[in-house]
Amino acid sequence: MQLEFPIVVNDATVSAVTVRRPTGSDMIAIGDHLPVLMALAGDGDKAPALTSDVFRAMVAVAGALTGLGDDAGKLDFADLQSVVTEGMGALGESKASAGDLPAGAN
């Protein structure tokens, strides 16, 4: 996806990123952040939910799913939102049900 506001990472300008589907390792890295983002996506007044935890979660998800790591914190907020929205969309596409998980995983 094209960034509306390119960033500089390791002396190179990054103007586009690829948001990939999360792996198991990604889910371990970002799993603790997902409830924060899911709560924000719910109904109701979102203003009280906008804390640094939300933005920390957004950067963690964007960093993991684009390969930017901590440099995802350099993304303009508009681009950060777009990356996270695309990445979270992939989570909703999961085809596994509780019955499909390995024994002991549910």
C-alpha positions in Angstrom: 0.0 0.0 0.0 1.2 3.5 -0.8 2.0 5.7 2.2 0.5 9.1 2.0 3.4 10.5 4.0 6.7 8.6 3.3 9.1 8.0 6.1 12.9 7.5 6.3 14.1 4.1 7.6 17.9 3.4 7.7 18.6 6.4 5.5 16.2 5.1 2.8 12.8 6.7 2.0 9.9 4.3 2.4 6.9 5.3 0.3 5.0 2.0 0.3 4.7 -1.1 2.5 3.3 -4.5 2.1 0.9 -5.6 4.8 1.1 -9.4 5.1 -1.2 -11.8 6.8 -0.1 -12.5 10.4 1.9 -15.6 11.3 1.8 -17.5 14.5 4.9 -15.6 15.6 3.3 -12.3 14.8 0.3 -13.3 16.9 2.6 -14.0 19.9 4.2 -10.5 19.4 0.9 -8.6 18.9 -1.6 -10.8 20.8 -1.6 -8.6 24.0 -2.4 -5.6 21.9 -5.4 -7.0 20.0 -8.0 -6.6 22.8 -7.1 -2.9 23.0 -7.7 -2.4 19.3 -10.8 -4.6 19.2 -12.3 -2.6 22.1 -11.7 0.6 20.1 -13.4 -0.9 17.1 -16.6 -1.6 19.1 -19.7 0.6 19.4 -20.0 3.6 21.6 -17.9 6.6 22.4 -14.3 5.9 21.4 -12.7 9.1 22.8 -12.1 7.8 26.3 -10.5 4.7 24.8 -7.8 6.7 23.0 -4.8 6.2 25.2 -1.2 5.6 24.6 -1.9 1.9 24.9 -4.0 2.2 21.7 -1.3 3.9 19.8 1.4 1.5 21.1 -0.8 -1.4 19.9 -1.2 0.2 16.5 2.5 0.6 16.1 3.2 -3.0 17.3 0.6 -4.4 14.8 1.9 -2.2 11.9 5.5 -3.0 12.7 4.9 -6.7 12.8 2.8 -7.0 9.7 4.9 -4.7 7.5 8.4 -5.6 8.6 9.1 -2.1 9.8 9.4 -3.1 13.4 9.8 -0.2 15.8 10.2 2.1 12.7 6.4 1.8 12.3 6.3 4.5 15.0 7.5 6.9 12.3 4.4 6.4 10.2 2.1 9.4 9.9 -1.0 8.7 11.9 -3.2 8.5 8.7 -0.9 5.9 7.2 -0.7 4.0 10.5 -4.5 3.8 10.6 -4.6 2.5 7.1 -2.0 -0.2 7.7 -3.6 -1.3 11.0 -7.1 -1.4 9.3 -5.7 -3.6 6.5 -3.9 -5.8 8.9 -6.8 -6.2 11.3 -9.0 -7.1 8.3 -6.8 -10.2 7.7 -7.5 -11.3 11.3 -11.2 -11.4 10.5 -10.6 -13.7 7.5 -9.3 -16.5 9.7 -10.9 -19.8 8.6 -10.1 -21.8 11.7 -12.7 -22.6 14.2 -12.2 -23.9 17.8 -12.6 -27.4 16.4 -9.8 -26.9 13.9 -7.2 -25.9 16.6 -4.6 -28.4 17.8 -5.6 -30.3 21.0 -5.1 -28.1 24.1 -5.1 -24.9 22.1 -8.7 -24.0 22.8 
